[in-house]
Amino acid sequence: MPRAPKLASFPAIRGALKFYQICSVITGVGLLLLVAEMILKYTPIHVELFLGGSGGFLWFADAVPGPDCQWFSLFVPGGSGCEILSTGDGVNVSLAILVAHGWFYVVYLFSCFRVWSLMRWPFRRFVFLALGGVVPFLSFILEVRTARSVRAYLAEREAAQASAPVPTPEGNR
């Protein structure tokens, strides 16, 4: 049985939980934007989102499959040496979403590690929390369930501590 968190670490757990909740929502939104970007680029729609440039403020530019692409390789990113070329100019928002989600996933992993280590959970729980950043919608579900279980655990432990008898010092009578 894993060791229980110390009562002295409860304020740190609450802070780590709040940080985890914020990171979880940001990572979940970033992942949904990334999935939408992948659908727009790698399905027969073949467009990418750009900011500025010749198309205006925010616009979609065609993404053209290279000459080595077969019909089946269009559905597998990077499959069979198929390269999809962008025709837009300006700032590639699709690429920015990809990079931002990747870097923020590292921050999300840190927040998962912090909650996991302070709560002294088994390693499989950390792996499950980490999956929240790669499985669409899972981060939102895990955020609610994790916050609920951590808050309930902390409240239960604090109530048990408050109702426990206080030991008296034996030295002075």
Sine and cosine of phi, psi and omega as CSV:
sin_phi,cos_phi,sin_psi,cos_psi,sin_omega,cos_omega
0.00,0.00,0.74,-0.67,-0.01,-1.00
-0.92,0.38,0.44,-0.90,0.04,-1.00
-0.95,0.32,0.53,-0.85,0.01,-1.00
-0.99,0.13,0.51,-0.86,0.06,-1.00
-0.89,0.46,0.52,-0.85,0.03,-1.00
-0.97,0.23,0.53,-0.85,0.02,-1.00
-0.88,0.47,-0.52,0.85,0.00,-1.00
-0.92,0.40,-0.37,0.93,-0.02,-1.00
-1.00,0.00,0.02,1.00,-0.04,-1.00
-0.88,0.48,-0.66,0.75,0.08,-1.00
-0.88,0.47,-0.62,0.78,0.04,-1.00
-0.92,0.40,-0.59,0.81,0.04,-1.00
-0.90,0.43,-0.68,0.73,0.02,-1.00
-0.88,0.47,-0.67,0.75,0.04,-1.00
-0.91,0.41,-0.67,0.74,0.02,-1.00
-0.91,0.41,-0.59,0.81,0.02,-1.00
-0.92,0.40,-0.68,0.73,0.02,-1.00
-0.89,0.45,-0.68,0.73,0.05,-1.00
-0.89,0.46,-0.67,0.74,0.04,-1.00
-0.88,0.48,-0.69,0.72,-0.01,-1.00
-0.88,0.47,-0.69,0.73,0.02,-1.00
-0.90,0.44,-0.74,0.68,0.00,-1.00
-0.89,0.46,-0.60,0.80,-0.02,-1.00
-0.90,0.43,-0.69,0.73,0.01,-1.00
-0.93,0.38,-0.70,0.71,0.00,-1.00
-0.89,0.45,-0.68,0.73,0.02,-1.00
-0.91,0.42,-0.65,0.76,0.02,-1.00
-0.89,0.45,-0.69,0.73,0.04,-1.00
-0.91,0.42,-0.68,0.73,0.04,-1.00
-0.88,0.48,-0.63,0.78,0.02,-1.00
-0.92,0.38,-0.64,0.77,0.04,-1.00
-0.91,0.42,-0.64,0.77,0.09,-1.00
-0.89,0.45,-0.63,0.77,0.03,-1.00
-0.90,0.43,-0.68,0.74,0.03,-1.00
-0.90,0.44,-0.67,0.74,0.04,-1.00
-0.89,0.46,-0.66,0.75,0.03,-1.00
-0.89,0.45,-0.66,0.75,0.01,-1.00
-0.91,0.42,-0.64,0.77,0.03,-1.00
-0.90,0.44,-0.70,0.72,0.00,-1.00
-0.90,0.43,-0.59,0.81,-0.08,-1.00
-1.00,0.08,-0.67,0.74,-0.19,-0.98
-0.98,-0.17,-0.06,1.00,0.14,-0.99
-1.00,-0.06,0.08,-1.00,-0.01,-1.00
-0.87,0.50,-0.12,0.99,0.06,-1.00
-0.91,0.40,-0.70,0.72,0.07,-1.00
0.77,0.64,0.89,0.45,0.11,-0.99
-0.72,-0.69,0.40,-0.92,0.10,-0.99
-0.77,-0.64,0.48,-0.88,-0.03,-1.00
-1.00,-0.04,0.75,-0.66,0.01,-1.00
-0.81,-0.59,0.49,-0.87,0.05,-1.00
-0.92,-0.39,0.84,-0.54,-0.02,-1.00
0.97,0.24,-0.16,-0.99,-0.01,-1.00
1.00,-0.01,-0.32,-0.95,-0.11,-0.99
-0.95,0.30,-0.31,0.95,-0.05,-1.00
-1.00,0.01,-0.09,1.00,-0.01,-1.00
0.91,-0.41,-0.36,-0.93,-0.08,-1.00
-0.92,0.38,-0.82,0.57,-0.01,-1.00
-0.68,-0.74,0.87,-0.49,-0.12,-0.99
-0.48,-0.88,0.33,-0.95,0.04,-1.00
-0.99,-0.16,0.74,-0.68,0.06,-1.00
-0.91,-0.41,0.51,-0.86,0.02,-1.00
-0.91,0.41,0.59,-0.81,0.15,-0.99
-0.91,-0.42,0.92,-0.40,-0.16,-0.99
-0.99,-0.13,0.82,-0.57,0.09,-1.00
-0.90,0.44,0.65,-0.76,-0.01,-1.00
-0.93,0.37,0.15,-0.99,-0.06,-1.00
-0.93,0.38,-0.36,0.93,-0.02,-1.00
-1.00,0.06,0.05,1.00,-0.07,-1.00
-0.99,0.14,0.73,-0.69,0.15,-0.99
-0.99,-0.15,0.24,-0.97,-0.04,-1.00
-0.87,0.49,-0.59,0.80,-0.05,-1.00
-0.98,0.19,-0.40,0.92,-0.02,-1.00
-0.98,0.21,-0.19,0.98,0.02,-1.00
-0.95,0.31,-0.34,0.94,-0.04,-1.00
-1.00,-0.05,-0.09,1.00,0.01,-1.00
-0.87,-0.49,0.94,-0.33,0.00,-1.00
-0.85,0.52,0.82,-0.57,0.01,-1.00
0.97,0.25,0.14,0.99,-0.06,-1.00
-0.97,0.22,0.67,-0.74,0.10,-1.00
0.84,0.54,0.51,0.86,0.02,-1.00
0.95,0.32,0.26,0.96,-0.01,-1.00
-0.98,0.20,0.82,-0.57,0.03,-1.00
-0.89,-0.46,0.74,-0.67,0.04,-1.00
-0.98,-0.19,0.87,-0.49,-0.09,-1.00
-1.00,-0.09,0.69,-0.72,0.01,-1.00
-1.00,0.03,0.63,-0.78,0.00,-1.00
-0.96,-0.28,-0.01,1.00,-0.07,-1.00
-1.00,0.08,0.35,-0.94,0.15,-0.99
-0.86,-0.51,0.27,-0.96,-0.10,-1.00
0.98,-0.21,-0.27,-0.96,-0.02,-1.00
-1.00,0.07,0.84,-0.54,-0.02,-1.00
-0.98,0.21,0.98,-0.18,-0.03,-1.00
-0.92,0.39,-0.55,0.83,0.03,-1.00
-0.87,0.49,-0.69,0.72,0.04,-1.00
-0.93,0.37,-0.61,0.79,0.02,-1.00
-0.90,0.44,-0.63,0.78,0.05,-1.00
-0.89,0.45,-0.69,0.73,0.00,-1.00
-0.87,0.50,-0.75,0.66,-0.04,-1.00
-0.93,0.37,-0.69,0.73,-0.02,-1.00
-0.89,0.46,-0.69,0.73,0.02,-1.00
-0.90,0.44,-0.65,0.76,0.00,-1.00
-0.88,0.48,-0.71,0.71,0.00,-1.00
-0.95,0.30,-0.62,0.78,-0.02,-1.00
-0.95,0.30,-0.39,0.92,0.09,-1.00
-0.89,0.46,-0.56,0.83,0.06,-1.00
-0.90,0.44,-0.68,0.74,0.05,-1.00
-0.90,0.44,-0.66,0.75,0.05,-1.00
-0.87,0.49,-0.67,0.74,0.04,-1.00
-0.88,0.48,-0.64,0.77,0.05,-1.00
-0.89,0.46,-0.67,0.74,0.01,-1.00
-0.91,0.40,-0.60,0.80,0.08,-1.00
-0.89,0.45,-0.70,0.71,0.00,-1.00
-0.88,0.48,-0.65,0.76,-0.03,-1.00
-0.90,0.44,-0.74,0.67,0.03,-1.00
-0.90,0.44,-0.72,0.70,-0.02,-1.00
-0.86,0.51,-0.72,0.69,-0.06,-1.00
-0.95,0.32,-0.62,0.78,0.02,-1.00
-0.93,0.36,-0.57,0.82,0.02,-1.00
-0.99,0.14,-0.20,0.98,0.02,-1.00
0.85,0.53,0.73,0.68,0.04,-1.00
-0.99,0.12,0.27,-0.96,0.10,-1.00
-0.93,0.36,0.36,-0.93,-0.08,-1.00
-0.87,0.48,-0.57,0.82,-0.01,-1.00
-0.88,0.48,-0.47,0.88,0.06,-1.00
-0.93,0.36,-0.62,0.79,0.07,-1.00
-0.89,0.46,-0.69,0.72,0.01,-1.00
-0.88,0.48,-0.67,0.75,0.01,-1.00
-0.90,0.43,-0.66,0.75,0.06,-1.00
-0.90,0.44,-0.63,0.78,-0.01,-1.00
-0.91,0.42,-0.52,0.85,0.03,-1.00
-0.90,0.43,-0.32,0.95,0.02,-1.00
-0.87,0.50,-0.39,0.92,0.00,-1.00
-1.00,-0.01,-0.07,1.00,-0.02,-1.00
-0.84,-0.55,-0.25,0.97,0.04,-1.00
-0.96,-0.27,0.88,-0.47,-0.04,-1.00
-0.83,0.57,0.67,-0.74,0.01,-1.00
0.96,0.28,-0.25,0.97,-0.04,-1.00
-0.92,0.38,-0.55,0.84,-0.01,-1.00
-0.90,0.44,-0.57,0.82,0.01,-1.00
-0.93,0.36,-0.67,0.74,0.01,-1.00
-0.91,0.41,-0.72,0.69,-0.02,-1.00
-0.92,0.39,-0.56,0.83,0.01,-1.00
-0.87,0.49,-0.71,0.70,-0.01,-1.00
-0.92,0.38,-0.74,0.67,-0.04,-1.00
-0.92,0.40,-0.67,0.75,-0.01,-1.00
-0.91,0.41,-0.71,0.70,0.01,-1.00
-0.88,0.47,-0.67,0.74,0.00,-1.00
-0.89,0.45,-0.72,0.70,-0.05,-1.00
-0.94,0.33,-0.61,0.79,0.01,-1.00
-0.92,0.38,-0.71,0.71,0.01,-1.00
-0.89,0.45,-0.66,0.76,0.03,-1.00
-0.90,0.43,-0.67,0.74,0.02,-1.00
-0.89,0.45,-0.72,0.70,0.00,-1.00
-0.89,0.45,-0.68,0.73,0.02,-1.00
-0.90,0.44,-0.65,0.76,0.01,-1.00
-0.90,0.43,-0.71,0.71,0.01,-1.00
-0.92,0.40,-0.63,0.78,0.01,-1.00
-0.93,0.37,-0.61,0.80,0.05,-1.00
-0.92,0.40,-0.65,0.76,0.04,-1.00
-0.91,0.42,-0.62,0.79,0.01,-1.00
-0.93,0.36,-0.61,0.79,-0.03,-1.00
-0.94,0.35,-0.56,0.83,-0.02,-1.00
-1.00,0.05,-0.15,0.99,0.01,-1.00
-0.96,0.27,0.59,-0.81,0.02,-1.00
-0.93,0.37,0.59,-0.80,0.00,-1.00
-1.00,0.07,0.84,-0.55,0.01,-1.00
-0.94,0.35,0.64,-0.77,0.02,-1.00
-0.99,-0.11,0.57,-0.82,0.05,-1.00
-0.93,0.38,0.67,-0.74,-0.07,-1.00
-1.00,0.08,-0.24,0.97,-0.15,-0.99
-0.94,0.34,-0.78,0.63,-0.10,-0.99
-0.95,-0.32,0.84,-0.54,0.06,-1.00
-0.82,-0.58,0.00,0.00,0.00,0.00
